[in-house]
Amino acid sequence: MRLFALARLDMQALSRGVHTHSTPSKLAAACRVRLANSCFVPTHIKRRYSVFVASTMSLNKRIGFMGSGQMAEALARGLIDRGVVQASQICCSDPAPARKDLFRSLGCTPYDTNLEVAKNCDVVFVSVKPQYVHTVLTEARPVLKEDSLVISIAAGITVAQLLEAAGPNARVCRVMPNTPCLVGESAAAMCLGGKASAEDGEVVVALLSAVGKIYQLDEKLLAAVTGLSGSGPAYIYMLIEALADGGVRAGGRGQHRLLA
């Protein structure tokens, strides 16, 4: 509650000092400056509020997903539910008609090709399996705009590989999400590359904060992140399952999973 009260007070103060036509990134930056200069707010509240501000900003951008699997669906639902973008601002492509139908049911626009997604969007998520990233980006490269932001959520694909496929002047971001993204509790890491700017980084934070937490790190640390937060939840699931099995063995069938 304290966090939301702080947000409300800051927004009221900012409304007197920031023009209503300011861009989301400028407003977010103003919030952070005001917060950083406050000596009355604990550091942990400042960090949480910075994420809160980013995750509640509405973006005037079209978002595209090249690949419409479960991760893409979770991101799209999170963006819509949090009001970061409207469903009409989201489009997708996928070889499976069922996936396109699902996105259509959310109010998004499905396209038949990745080329159409790249051509019609400001932010393009590369949400295909790692072995298809190069092919998909190479296909989209001719229609990527100078200010297009390419965000890859494919595990193990480096910034250098993204630039090789999308072009040396592309604005790219490598993100390592994890499966709790599916329930809005992701713990993700990101790094920028190519011509990506600090403002592009703010856009990525605003988007990924819709499904959990996002931290900017050096790319050299993302391999460790893959093992820690990328694979870590699977070990916790196994532990919970083992605890539940122990509960059954002790005679606790019925509520064993909830208790575990």
Secondary structure, DSSP 8 states (H G I E B T S, - for coil): -HHHHHHHHHHHHHHHHS-TT--HHHHHHHHHHHHHT-SSS-HHHHHHHHHHHHHT----S-EEEES-SHHHHHHHHHHHHTTSS-GGGEEEE-S-HHHHHHHHHTT-EEESSHHHHHHH-SEEEE-S-GGGHHHHHHHHGGG--TT-EEEE--TT--HHHHHHHH-TT-EEEEEE--GGGGGT-EEEEEEEEET--HHHHHHHHHHHGGGEEEEE--GGGHHHHIIIIITHHHHHHHHHHHHHHHHHHTT-TTSHHHH-
